[in-house]
Amino acid sequence: MPKTVNRAMANADDGIAEVLITEEQIQERVRALGADISRDYKGRELVLVGILRGALVFLADLSRAITIPHTFDMSGASSYGPATSSSGRVQITKDVEVNLRSKHVLICEDIYDSGRTLGAISSLLQVHHPASIEMCAFLYKKVQRRACQVDIKYRGFEIEDRFVVGYGLDYAEHYRHLPYIGVLDPRVYSKEPRTGS
């Protein structure tokens, strides 16, 4: 692990080149998403499914912003490991435990990048026979080409193709706890290209 990542443990903001989205902007947008979802799913059995670990913070805030009855669970998938670039393969690490049959599922992801993770989780959840599956991405990264195209019904923020951390997003398991979205200083990580999950 690079020594600069170790320094990040001493100072939470060490290695952040720029604050891209503030804590206040995040909370305002999550409240708006919660209102939209509450309106759209009124009268339906809604289950939120967050993707570990990145979407955990977003899922917790979004659940509190949704005003209709709902349940939630977590599913797990990984394509990064400790690196900055995707392996190109998605490994399912956890299936849901709640009953999804005939319920309306909203998959909540931290960032829509290559689309591989959302595609894999969506396929996994289909075997549970839900009434519907839709996608919600906190960050929608604007990239020219994706490995897997997925229809994102709800988008938090659209961002350029930059390496961001905070609000659940990490680099080598650091920075998840930051309350904002920050651009990581390239000096913190290796020079390999990041292709996303």
Secondary structure, DSSP 8 states (H G I E B T S, - for coil): --HHHHHHHHSTTTTEEEEEE-HHHHHHHHHHHHHHHHHHTTTS-EEEEEEETTTHHHHHHHHHH--S-EEEEEEEEES-TTSSS--S--EEEE---S--TTSEEEEEEEEESSSHHHHHHHHHHHTT--SEEEEEEEEEE--S--SS----SEEEEEE-S--EEBTTB-BTTBSTT-SSEEEE-GGGS-SS-----
